[in-house]
Amino acid sequence: MTPWPATIRRLGIVLLCALLVASCATSNTPTTPAVTPAPSSITLVLWHGWSATARQALSRLVDRFNQQHPNGRILLQSIPLSSFDTDLRAALAAGGGPHIVLVPNTWVGSFAQQGALLPLDGLITAGDRQALLPSALGGAQARGADGKQSIYGLPISIDTLALFYDKRNVLRPPEDTDTLVSNAHGLGDPTIPRWGLAFNLTLDNTIGYLYAAGGRVFDEQGALVLGSTGRAGAERWLAWLKQLHDDNQLLARLDSSIEVDRELKGGRVLMSVDWSHQLGLYRSLWGENTGIAVLPRMAATNQAPQPYLRSDVLAINSRVAPAERAAALEFLAFMVGSDVQAELLKNNLQPARDALGLNDLGLDAVQLRAAEVFRAQARQALPMPNSPTRELVRRELAQLQRQVLRGEASPADAVAETATHLQDLLTSPNP
C-alpha cells in the first residue's frame, strides 16, 4: 500500500474531529430567540381649521394624547378655512380624506346624509354624552343616509351670545329689553358719538329673540309653522327689531359688523351683544371692568331668548378600519375629558363640557364670570341648525329681516310671503 491513501485517511480523521468539536461548541452556545416585531402604532390624520392661540392649544393637547397613547397617535393637519369645506368634501367624495375632522357643527348634517361620517350611537359612553351641554351635543346630531337621527361627533368647544358691558358705566346689567334700551338711551349720545348699546342685527345674532317673542319657524316635528302657530311671535320679533333699527340713539343696524367693530375699538360703546369668542376684544378695551351677563328677557313676553349655540365637533370618517376606529374613539373621549376641557377654558376657548368645577381652575375674575355666564346662556340656547337645508332657510329668513328693517314690507306681509316661499322651496324635489 502506498503512503498517499494513508495520508488521505489521516486528513479525513482530522477533519471529522474538527467538525465534531465545532458542533459541540455550537450546541453549547446560548441561542438568541427570534424577535417578534412589535405591532406598528396607528397614526390618525386630523384635519382642522383652528388658528392662532386655539391651534396652539389644540397642538399641545394632541402632544399630550400622543405621549399617553403611543400606539394610537394623532397627526394634526391645519387646513385654511377658505378652502377647508371644499377640500374636505372633495377628499371624502373620492373615498379618502382624514381619519378625524374638527368641523363646525353646521357641516355635520350634510356630511352625515352623504354617509361620510361614522354614527357614534353605541360607540361613546353614556358618561361622555351626559357630561356635555345638551345644546352642544344637539349640534352634533343629524339624520344620516338611512334617515335615522344619530350622533355624528362629539363637540369640544362652544360659542354663543351674551351681553358685554363696561362696569364703570353699567353698574347692573339690564334684566329685560325695555331696561336695556332705556339704559342705553341714558348712557349714549349720538352727537359725540357715544353709544349706550351696539347691536349688529344679523339673523344669527337676533333669532334668539324670535323664540322669546313666541315665534317659531318649525315645530318639534320639523313641520313649517312660520305662517301659522309661529306667525304672531315672528311679527312681534320683527316689529321689535324695526324699533331698534330706527332708534337713532342706538347703534343697532343690519349687517353693521364693520361699523360696530370700529366704534368698539374707538372706545365709544358701553354695551354690546356679541359672541363668546370676542371676549379677548372686550378685555382689551375694559380690562378688569369687563362685565358679562346673559341676554335680557324680552319685556313684551317676559321670556328669555334662546340664542344659537355654535360648536366645534370632532367626527370620524365612516371608512376607517376597526383598529383606526378604536384609536379615534379613544381620542374623542380624551378631548371631552374634564382635564382637557379645563385646559381649553384656560386658553379662552369655551368648552362643551357642562360641569367643570370652575372655582378650582385658577381662572381670573373675568374668565370665571365669562365661563359662568356662557354656560348659563348655553343651557337655554338652541343648537345652530346643521341640516342640508340650513342655508336655504337661513337665506329666506335673512331676506325676511331685510324687507322689514329697510321698510320694504310690514312684518305681517313679510312673514306671510316668506312662509309661502319657504313651503314651496322645501317641498320642491330639488330645494
VOGU-3710 file (C-alpha; in Angstrom, 3 decimals, decimal comma):
1> mtpwpatirr> 0,000/0,000/0,000  1,443/3,379/-0,976  1,638/6,191/1,601  -0,800/8,531/-0,249  -4,046/6,766/0,733  -2,916/6,640/4,391  -2,339/10,382/4,348  -5,833/10,928/3,000  -7,285/8,702/5,715  -5,475/10,663/8,427
11> lgivllcall> -6,629/14,008/6,967  -10,202/12,730/6,904  -9,990/11,761/10,593  -8,619/15,232/11,480  -11,422/16,986/9,554  -14,083/14,789/11,179  -12,754/15,645/14,650  -12,721/19,331/13,803  -16,337/19,150/12,694  -17,337/17,326/15,882
21> vascatsntp> -15,596/19,958/18,042  -17,289/22,781/16,136  -20,627/21,060/16,519  -20,174/20,699/20,266  -19,133/24,325/20,599  -22,216/25,476/18,698  -24,570/23,353/20,783  -23,124/24,848/23,999  -23,614/28,476/22,833  -26,905/30,028/24,060
31> ttpavtpaps> -29,178/30,864/21,149  -30,997/34,229/20,823  -34,725/33,732/20,251  -36,237/35,320/17,173  -37,649/38,794/17,968  -41,315/39,244/17,115  -41,803/42,769/15,716  -43,960/44,970/17,944  -47,230/45,964/16,337  -46,790/49,242/14,484
41> sitlvlwhgw> -48,590/52,180/16,049  -51,653/53,616/14,340  -51,312/57,166/13,068  -54,547/59,049/12,536  -54,694/62,235/10,476  -56,876/65,016/11,900  -57,916/67,979/9,742  -58,862/71,234/11,470  -59,214/74,927/10,698  -58,301/76,427/14,071
51> satarqalsr> -55,767/79,240/14,088  -53,629/81,369/16,406  -53,857/80,524/20,133  -56,626/77,970/19,558  -54,381/75,988/17,208  -51,518/76,139/19,706  -53,767/74,850/22,496  -55,016/72,019/20,276  -51,448/71,105/19,319  -50,399/70,871/22,973
61> lvdrfnqqhp> -53,354/68,647/23,794  -52,614/66,362/20,847  -48,992/66,090/22,024  -50,257/65,081/25,469  -52,515/62,425/23,951  -49,673/61,057/21,822  -47,421/60,729/24,870  -50,120/58,855/26,757  -51,231/56,693/23,796  -48,110/55,734/21,788
71> ngrillqsip> -49,997/53,059/19,843  -52,627/55,472/18,541  -51,016/58,745/17,536  -52,739/61,819/16,107  -51,167/63,836/13,297  -52,596/67,351/13,014  -53,078/68,941/9,618  -54,179/72,581/9,558  -56,362/73,417/6,553  -57,063/77,044/5,548
81> lssfdtdlra> -60,652/77,940/6,392  -61,103/79,471/2,946  -60,749/76,034/1,321  -61,488/73,659/4,216  -65,069/72,873/3,213  -64,352/72,233/-0,471  -61,121/70,320/0,224  -62,847/68,072/2,747  -65,837/67,392/0,523  -63,591/66,529/-2,418
91> alaagggphi> -61,439/64,186/-0,329  -64,421/62,388/1,206  -66,213/62,092/-2,138  -63,098/60,435/-3,562  -63,197/57,822/-0,799  -60,271/59,274/1,130  -59,833/62,191/3,462  -58,587/62,329/7,049  -59,463/59,821/9,737  -60,843/62,553/12,049
101> vlvpntwvgs> -62,180/66,040/11,337  -62,769/69,020/13,610  -65,559/70,959/11,934  -68,307/73,471/12,741  -71,477/71,687/13,783  -73,270/73,336/10,839  -71,408/70,974/8,476  -72,465/67,794/10,249  -75,879/67,333/8,641  -74,785/67,352/5,014
111> faqqgallpl> -71,766/65,096/5,655  -73,925/62,670/7,646  -76,506/62,498/4,873  -73,727/61,644/2,419  -72,652/58,761/4,650  -69,234/60,333/5,150  -69,283/60,363/8,977  -69,384/57,456/11,407  -72,533/57,289/13,605  -71,395/57,177/17,218
121> dglitagdrq> -74,533/55,786/18,874  -73,416/52,801/20,913  -69,733/53,710/20,499  -69,495/56,523/23,053  -70,208/56,166/26,740  -73,305/57,491/28,448  -70,987/59,407/30,764  -69,409/61,332/27,892  -72,824/62,197/26,450  -74,250/63,319/29,780
131> allpsalgga> -71,199/65,442/30,602  -71,745/67,674/27,561  -74,057/70,658/27,297  -77,284/69,386/25,670  -77,334/72,219/23,124  -73,749/71,396/22,148  -74,442/67,677/21,756  -77,616/68,542/19,825  -75,498/70,305/17,223  -73,667/67,039/16,536
141> qargadgkqs> -76,889/65,116/15,889  -78,309/64,718/12,398  -80,204/62,403/10,078  -77,908/60,090/8,196  -78,237/58,487/4,798  -80,523/55,871/6,389  -82,889/58,583/7,664  -82,143/57,836/11,322  -81,255/60,534/13,842  -77,799/59,782/15,246
151> iyglpisidt> -74,841/61,387/16,964  -72,090/62,026/14,416  -69,427/63,577/16,601  -68,509/64,968/19,998  -68,408/68,753/20,481  -65,313/70,061/22,249  -65,927/73,837/22,283  -68,871/76,225/22,035  -69,671/79,787/21,015  -72,838/81,651/21,937
161> lalfydkrnv> -74,098/85,164/22,651  -74,079/87,303/25,784  -74,280/90,940/26,818  -70,899/92,638/27,306  -70,733/95,912/29,224  -68,314/98,347/30,825  -68,819/98,053/34,591  -67,607/101,615/35,120  -70,748/102,849/33,368  -73,234/99,992/33,802
171> lrppedtdtl> -73,479/99,100/37,465  -76,099/96,390/36,987  -76,877/94,532/33,749  -80,452/95,032/32,469  -82,844/92,154/33,078  -85,248/92,870/30,183  -85,158/94,532/26,785  -87,062/97,656/27,858  -84,465/98,321/30,575  -81,694/97,559/28,080
181> vsnahglgdp> -82,940/100,250/25,695  -83,706/102,731/28,482  -80,221/102,360/29,966  -78,639/102,661/26,529  -80,500/105,928/25,936  -79,223/107,290/29,233  -75,632/106,339/28,518  -75,449/107,240/24,845  -75,044/110,476/22,968  -75,003/110,163/19,154
191> tiprwglafn> -73,666/113,701/18,737  -70,299/112,841/20,366  -70,748/109,938/19,328  -71,039/107,575/22,276  -73,266/104,537/22,097  -75,031/103,047/25,083  -75,707/99,906/23,012  -74,176/98,399/19,862  -76,123/95,513/18,353  -75,436/94,026/14,931
201> ltldntigyl> -78,920/92,888/13,883  -77,958/89,881/11,778  -80,144/86,789/11,773  -77,695/84,697/13,829  -77,397/87,486/16,418  -81,122/88,115/16,828  -83,011/84,886/16,163  -82,913/84,000/19,862  -85,461/86,769/20,373  -87,764/85,218/17,759
211> yaaggrvfde> -88,341/82,399/20,258  -88,600/84,817/23,193  -91,333/86,634/21,253  -93,283/83,387/20,858  -92,344/82,846/17,221  -91,309/79,624/15,549  -90,097/78,614/12,111  -90,536/74,844/12,595  -92,292/72,848/15,296  -90,699/69,985/17,234
221> qgalvlgstg> -91,657/67,518/14,499  -89,933/69,637/11,839  -93,120/70,973/10,218  -93,027/74,557/8,945  -95,168/76,742/11,256  -93,837/80,231/10,453  -97,096/81,170/8,747  -99,406/79,504/11,300  -98,730/78,976/15,015  -95,397/80,802/14,806
231> ragaerwlaw> -96,715/83,790/12,935  -97,779/86,156/15,749  -94,467/85,775/17,554  -92,485/86,264/14,336  -94,327/89,506/13,652  -93,672/90,689/17,231  -89,972/89,884/16,824  -89,697/91,783/13,559  -91,528/94,811/14,934  -89,090/94,932/17,870
241> lkqlhddnql> -86,077/94,701/15,538  -87,519/97,506/13,441  -87,797/99,712/16,567  -84,148/99,035/17,421  -83,057/99,665/13,853  -84,845/103,012/13,609  -83,698/104,272/17,014  -81,028/106,903/16,298  -79,789/106,731/19,878  -78,672/103,129/19,371
251> larldssiev> -76,005/101,650/17,128  -78,365/98,889/16,003  -78,050/98,241/12,310  -78,359/95,355/9,888  -75,021/93,924/8,714  -73,137/96,611/10,640  -70,237/94,500/11,907  -67,561/96,803/10,471  -69,182/99,917/11,956  -69,738/98,240/15,333
261> drelkggrvl> -66,142/96,988/15,380  -64,806/100,471/14,589  -66,880/102,139/17,308  -65,949/99,461/19,851  -62,227/99,774/19,230  -62,585/103,535/19,377  -63,894/103,270/22,947  -67,294/104,687/22,031  -69,505/101,707/23,036  -70,604/100,880/26,588
271> msvdwshqlg> -72,776/97,765/25,979  -72,835/95,250/23,159  -74,417/91,920/22,241  -71,664/89,654/20,958  -70,236/86,125/20,756  -68,097/84,448/23,381  -65,080/84,224/21,060  -64,898/88,035/21,241  -64,120/88,019/24,967  -60,488/88,952/24,295
281> lyrslwgent> -61,558/92,093/22,428  -63,678/93,352/25,329  -60,943/92,580/27,843  -58,524/94,642/25,771  -60,999/97,546/25,925  -62,241/97,376/29,520  -59,767/95,158/31,348  -60,949/94,060/34,784  -64,067/96,213/34,288  -65,372/93,824/31,616
291> giavlprmaa> -68,902/92,848/32,571  -70,713/89,850/31,055  -74,353/88,843/31,510  -76,908/86,567/29,901  -79,108/88,249/27,310  -82,014/90,179/28,863  -85,545/88,783/28,678  -87,943/90,154/26,083  -90,107/92,624/28,007  -93,260/92,027/25,931
301> tnqapqpylr> -93,408/88,320/26,845  -91,089/88,091/29,877  -89,401/85,185/28,085  -85,657/84,583/27,924  -84,138/84,454/24,438  -82,821/81,186/23,035  -79,783/82,217/21,035  -77,924/79,961/18,689  -75,052/77,897/20,005  -72,257/77,035/17,625
311> sdvlainsrv> -69,942/74,154/18,423  -66,776/72,620/17,019  -67,267/68,892/16,587  -64,790/66,023/16,346  -66,146/63,440/13,890  -64,743/60,208/12,444  -64,524/59,235/8,780  -67,022/56,424/8,139  -64,432/54,498/6,105  -61,896/53,977/8,896
321> apaeraaale> -60,814/50,415/9,677  -61,781/48,826/13,044  -58,372/49,411/14,670  -58,360/53,021/13,474  -61,900/53,497/14,726  -60,938/52,284/18,203  -57,991/54,691/18,339  -60,136/57,565/17,075  -62,780/56,903/19,740  -60,042/57,000/22,387
331> flafmvgsdv> -59,028/60,433/21,157  -62,607/61,742/21,177  -63,074/60,541/24,758  -59,779/62,190/25,710  -60,846/65,543/24,241  -64,118/65,711/26,211  -62,460/64,700/29,473  -62,608/67,216/32,308  -58,846/67,930/32,364  -58,672/68,643/28,648
341> qaellknnlq> -61,848/70,715/28,671  -60,455/72,756/31,564  -57,295/73,338/29,543  -59,362/74,721/26,656  -61,069/77,120/29,046  -57,719/78,360/30,361  -56,880/79,189/26,741  -60,071/81,269/26,363  -62,000/78,605/24,455  -65,416/77,933/25,963
351> pardalglnd> -65,569/74,135/26,463  -68,549/71,950/25,566  -68,454/70,089/28,878  -71,115/71,291/31,328  -69,790/70,776/34,869  -66,117/71,670/35,267  -65,572/72,793/38,863  -64,782/76,317/37,713  -63,592/77,591/41,083  -60,729/75,085/41,117
361> lgldavqlra> -59,172/76,065/37,776  -57,237/79,159/38,804  -59,179/81,485/36,500  -59,074/85,236/36,982  -62,285/87,104/37,833  -63,222/87,931/34,232  -62,524/84,416/32,953  -64,543/82,915/35,789  -67,506/85,213/35,204  -67,384/84,564/31,456
371> aevfraqarq> -67,371/80,801/31,960  -70,341/81,002/34,331  -72,367/83,254/32,012  -71,680/81,362/28,803  -72,597/78,067/30,431  -75,821/79,583/31,757  -76,582/81,001/28,307  -75,719/77,710/26,627  -78,201/75,832/28,807  -81,065/77,811/27,261
381> alpmpnsptr> -79,563/78,050/23,771  -80,574/76,215/20,618  -78,056/74,285/18,508  -77,196/76,158/15,358  -79,035/74,218/12,618  -76,990/71,717/10,639  -79,473/70,174/8,198  -78,694/70,197/4,469  -81,497/72,773/4,015  -79,990/75,070/6,664
391> elvrrelaql> -78,554/77,561/4,176  -81,806/77,745/2,241  -83,798/78,546/5,397  -81,174/80,999/6,635  -81,255/82,847/3,323  -85,029/83,195/3,377  -85,144/84,381/6,999  -82,358/86,892/6,376  -84,332/88,254/3,435  -87,390/88,463/5,708
401> qrqvlrgeas> -85,392/90,620/8,115  -84,053/92,873/5,382  -87,505/93,530/3,939  -88,849/94,698/7,289  -85,831/96,655/8,539  -85,488/98,519/5,247  -89,176/99,359/5,270  -89,944/97,351/2,132  -92,730/95,322/3,785  -94,691/95,212/7,035
411> padavaetat> -93,936/92,372/9,472  -97,301/90,755/8,639  -96,790/90,857/4,858  -93,162/89,767/5,070  -93,955/86,763/7,285  -96,832/85,628/5,043  -94,700/85,906/1,908  -91,697/84,138/3,450  -93,814/81,300/4,856  -95,347/80,631/1,433
421> hlqdlltspn> -91,994/80,808/-0,333  -90,312/78,529/2,192  -93,093/75,961/1,874  -92,648/75,894/-1,890  -88,882/75,562/-1,650  -88,911/72,826/0,984  -91,436/70,701/-0,886  -89,637/71,098/-4,197  -87,825/67,958/-5,445  -84,586/69,969/-5,585
431> p> -84,760/72,593/-2,815
//
